[in-house]
Amino acid sequence: MNDLIGRTRAAVWHPCTQMKQLEAAPPLAIARGEGAWLIDVDGRRYFDAISSWWVNLFGHCNPRINAAITDQLGKIEHVMLAGATHAPVVELSERLAKLTGLGHAFYGSDGASATEIALKMSAHYWRNTGQTEKNGFISLQNGYHGETVGALSVTDIPLFKSTYAPLLRHTVQVPTPDARLAEPGESAEAFALRCAEALAAHLAEHASTTAAFIVEPLVQGAAGMAIYHPVYLARARELCDQYGVHLIADEIAVGFGRTGTMFACEQAGIRPDFICLSKGITGGYLPLSAVLTTDDVYAAFYDAAAARGFLHSHSYTGNPLACRAALAVLDIFEHDQVIAANRAKSFEMTKSLSEVVAHPRVRHFRHRGMIWAFDVADAASDFATRFHFAALAQGVFIRPIGNTVYIMPPYVITPAEMTLLAERVLLALNLSLAD
Ligand SMILES: Cc1ncc(COP(=O)(O)O)c(C=O)c1O
């Protein structure tokens, strides 16, 4: 594997990367993984503090997930899901229905395909029920729902969106309840309720042309781990019911325990009309996404006429290997009582970060479940890059979003690793702020 870096630059177009920057900032050349650690071709170890773009839950090369996939490999690797079915997809759909209170799981591959599916299903529902004009979408300011053209239309991150504006559908963004934006003295709850009034005002005028409101529940990840009060979701649910608009919960990043409950919506006591799942669903092993919905939505498609059906597909929909990985993940959640175990880990990790919290340049330290984030005051424009390389030098793989540093480790993090991670984050912070 000589010159992996040179060859990757010549042959691979890396995601979310200005390729020219790889001249000065080469990627890690990873040979293998072990628990929460990535190990490069020279044997150097890096703690995967962001779970490889938030997908890894139970460590790299997890023996239980490996065993499930290996067992499935000896049976059937893939069969198309139109005209065929198989035990892993049926069992996974049954278990996801039990966990979410929704059903009729429709599968895609990545998170963005789940967003596309939910948007299309919602608009198609209204068409099937005779309300063709209800085809508009609302999302939150600074929201992120993926990069394909439909998903980018409801995303609100200028860096990703502006260039493609001419290709995108017009959608409406309502104020984000991001608690950092509350007025001095205003509680996160009061601010969230104030933001919900803007949603109410929009719906009061435009419900007849609106299909759905799509949100990242509790944490807007790509916005820089913007955390908001669950009352916003409860109020959004009431408003969507009042005005006859679907509520789509994009739990692609926050689902599967990330915010401290299996799904973030649980903390608001609500059930959305659609839930989008991906990332952690396979423990970070294989691309898989799923959208589950209500019986009411499903019934509106159930008909003799083909065109009233949901004629959407991806070649790898419901891939058996990915479904087996997902079933192994659900087994681990059950057998290891992961949600309860993470409660203790969440507390310990927060304690470990006390020196970071007290750092004079740290602002808005926040955390929810297995997510921690803070902003750095007066950060230079190249802060994210400086911090990234300072952390790599300490053996930690972490990529700030602008001046926000966040930690989103695999759930298998041990107490010793928490201490080590907190120490190294502090060190990287000081190094990246030094002149
Ligand atoms: C909330 C949310 N929705 C959708 C996506 C898109 O998922 P994918 O990158 O798998 O297409 C992401 C990815 O980060 C996300 O965080």
The ligand as an SDF file (V2000), in Angstrom:
LIG
                    3D

 16 16  0  0  0  0  0  0  0  0999 V2000
  -29.7660   15.4060   10.2260 C   0  0  0  0  0  0  0  0  0  0  0  0
  -29.1660   14.8380    8.9740 C   0  0  0  0  0  0  0  0  0  0  0  0
  -29.9700   14.5440    7.9370 N   0  0  0  0  0  0  0  0  0  0  0  0
  -29.4790   14.0140    6.8090 C   0  0  0  0  0  0  0  0  0  0  0  0
  -28.1370   13.7620    6.6520 C   0  0  0  0  0  0  0  0  0  0  0  0
  -27.6260   13.1910    5.3750 C   0  0  0  0  0  0  0  0  0  0  0  0
  -27.1740   11.8890    5.5560 O   0  0  0  0  0  0  0  0  0  0  0  0
  -26.1470   11.2540    4.4930 P   0  0  0  0  0  0  0  0  0  0  0  0
  -24.8700   12.0190    4.6410 O   0  0  0  0  0  0  0  0  0  0  0  0
  -26.0230    9.8360    4.9140 O   0  0  0  0  0  0  0  0  0  0  0  0
  -26.7540   11.4340    3.1480 O   0  0  0  0  0  0  0  0  0  0  0  0
  -27.2660   14.0680    7.7050 C   0  0  0  0  0  0  0  0  0  0  0  0
  -25.8200   13.8450    7.5750 C   0  0  0  0  0  0  0  0  0  0  0  0
  -25.0040   14.3390    8.3120 O   0  0  0  0  0  0  0  0  0  0  0  0
  -27.7870   14.6300    8.8910 C   0  0  0  0  0  0  0  0  0  0  0  0
  -27.0060   14.9640    9.9260 O   0  0  0  0  0  0  0  0  0  0  0  0
  1  2  1  0
  2  3  1  0
  2 15  2  0
  3  4  2  0
  4  5  1  0
  5  6  1  0
  5 12  2  0
  6  7  1  0
  7  8  1  0
  8  9  2  0
  8 10  1  0
  8 11  1  0
 12 13  1  0
 12 15  1  0
 13 14  2  0
 15 16  1  0
M  END
$$$$
